[in-house]
């Protein structure tokens, strides 16, 4: 049956990707608030039925869904914001349950990554987005089933971290006419994620976009070399590549 096909290889298969991409199209193409209500309901069913597609194996589907839902948390329609916030809370709760009530580490990482990308792509972070974060916190505070577990604290920690990223971004906004100051702020944000290579990479990509927009192509290239070196170092530690970051020393001594 179709359901069996979708569940093959712990839901990590080509058919699952196609079904997921179809769901995502409804969020990527402008819809009415009434239509989005049904899209969110369909996504709740989808995540509820196939949690391992999001919380196991590759993180691609989890990351894409987080990105699109967060975009809806910034929607001009108040009802869509509320629906998107409810779906995001449901998603984190499912992650917690899937991890045997231990943590929401995957959705936490993918949401911070998505926020970082959205700041560069869509300029999120205003009062609409803050309102959505408050709704998510309210859900965590009022969820009786989760009261004695560490889930509400994890949700609060995540929303707090998102606000920190947004505050840093607001500082960047103040300095947008000063490219050097802007990139300094981006760089310090990238460094604050030194222990999370995936997020460090996201901020370096963000910096590269700003450099490229300003026509500073050698600086953008430097960001991409740092990303490549990060990946090389990761592969070296996994035993999949012998050289690590020194592979890029012949291009620039800055790689240290």
Secondary structure, DSSP 8 states (H G I E B T S, - for coil): -HHHHHTHHHH-SHHHHHHHHHHHHHHHS---HHHHHHHHHHHHHHHHH-THHHHSS-SHHHHHHHHHHHHHTT-SSHHHHHHHHHHHHHHHHHHHHHTTTS--HHHHHHHHHHHHHHHHHH---SHHHHHHHHHHHHHHHH-GGGTTSSHHHHHHHHHHHHHHHHHHHHHHHHTTT-HHHHHHHHHHHHHHTTT-HHHHHHHHHHHHHHHHHTT-HHHHHHHHHHHHHHHHHHHHHTTS-SSGGGGGTTT-GGG-
